[in-house]
Amino acid sequence: MRGMEPLLYDLSLNPMFVEQLLRGLADHILRTMAILFERFKFDGVAVSDDYGTQHGLLMSPNHWRHFIKPLLGEIYSLARHNGRTVFHHSCGNVVQIAGDLIDMGLDILHPIQPEAMTSSNSSAATAVA
């Protein structure tokens, strides 16, 4: 909708725009989930957002925790409240936020990319695995 590069600039230059955009997207996802939970039986919810590169997060952990985590937490919470497993796909090295994802109720993280875990992150990658 915005493009990754402009959105990353917006985190610092237009934070209110980012908050409004992400709130609108989250609200749409939450409404859609509520309809699906009402109408269909299924085991889990799959979320797909790429938060990492081969070397680390696309944004600072603080930006992720401010802009993404609260809304993603609402999505995870609605799924968990409705008895669904939470599956999340994110490419790249997301070790810095893996604990946050688990604390929010994540059941399955896909994929954990060993090739994205540098030797400086190997102890953190082992802790997550």
C-alpha positions in Angstrom: 0.0 0.0 0.0 2.8 2.4 0.8 6.0 0.5 -0.2 8.6 -0.6 2.2 11.2 2.1 1.8 8.7 5.0 2.1 7.1 3.3 5.1 10.4 3.0 6.8 11.1 6.7 6.3 7.6 7.4 7.6 8.4 5.7 10.9 10.5 8.8 11.8 9.1 11.4 9.5 5.4 10.7 9.7 4.7 8.5 12.7 1.1 9.5 13.0 0.5 8.4 9.4 2.1 5.0 10.2 0.0 4.6 13.3 -3.2 5.4 11.4 -2.3 3.1 8.4 -1.4 0.2 10.6 -4.5 0.7 12.8 -6.7 0.6 9.7 -5.1 -2.6 8.5 -5.3 -4.2 11.9 -9.0 -3.3 12.2 -9.7 -4.8 8.9 -7.9 -8.0 9.8 -9.7 -8.2 13.2 -13.1 -7.8 11.6 -12.3 -10.4 9.0 -11.1 -12.8 11.6 -14.3 -12.3 13.7 -16.4 -13.2 10.6 -14.3 -16.3 9.8 -14.4 -17.5 13.4 -18.2 -17.2 13.4 -18.7 -19.1 10.2 -16.0 -21.7 9.9 -14.1 -24.3 11.9 -10.4 -24.3 11.4 -7.3 -24.9 13.6 -5.2 -21.8 13.3 -4.4 -18.3 12.0 -1.4 -17.6 9.8 0.1 -14.2 9.8 2.7 -13.1 7.3 4.9 -10.1 7.7 8.6 -9.9 6.9 10.3 -8.1 9.8 13.9 -9.1 9.1 16.7 -9.0 6.6 19.6 -11.4 6.4 21.4 -9.3 9.0 18.7 -8.1 11.4 15.4 -6.4 11.7 14.1 -4.0 9.0 13.4 -1.4 11.7 14.7 -0.9 15.2 13.3 -3.1 17.9 11.9 0.0 19.6 10.0 1.0 16.4 8.7 -2.6 16.0 7.6 -2.6 19.7 5.9 0.8 19.3 4.2 0.5 15.9 3.8 -3.3 15.3 3.6 -5.2 18.6 0.4 -3.7 20.1 -1.6 -4.3 16.9 -0.1 -7.7 16.2 -0.8 -8.5 19.9 -4.5 -7.8 19.3 -4.5 -10.2 16.3 -2.8 -12.9 18.3 -5.1 -12.3 21.2 -8.3 -12.6 19.1 -7.0 -15.9 17.6 -6.0 -17.3 21.0 -9.4 -16.2 22.5 -11.1 -18.2 19.8 -9.0 -21.3 20.5 -6.8 -21.0 17.4 -3.1 -21.7 17.0 -1.1 -18.7 15.9 1.4 -19.3 13.0 3.6 -16.4 11.9 5.8 -16.2 8.8 8.7 -13.7 8.8 11.8 -13.9 6.7 15.2 -12.8 8.0 16.8 -12.5 11.4 14.1 -11.7 13.9 16.0 -12.9 17.0 15.6 -9.5 18.6 11.8 -9.8 18.7 11.4 -13.6 19.0 10.8 -13.3 22.8 8.1 -10.6 22.2 6.4 -12.9 19.7 6.4 -15.8 22.1 5.2 -13.6 25.0 2.3 -12.3 22.8 1.1 -15.9 22.3 2.9 -17.1 19.1 2.8 -20.9 18.7 4.7 -21.4 15.4 7.4 -19.1 13.9 8.1 -19.9 10.2 10.8 -19.9 9.0 13.8 -19.6 11.2 16.5 -18.9 8.6 19.8 -20.4 9.8 21.6 -18.6 7.0 20.3 -15.2 8.4 21.8 -15.9 11.8 25.3 -14.5 11.8 28.0 -15.8 14.1 27.4 -12.7 16.4 23.8 -13.8 16.8 24.4 -17.5 17.1 23.9 -17.7 20.8 20.6 -15.8 20.5 19.5 -18.0 17.6 20.3 -21.1 19.8 18.3 -19.6 22.6 15.3 -19.1 20.3 15.5 -22.6 18.8 
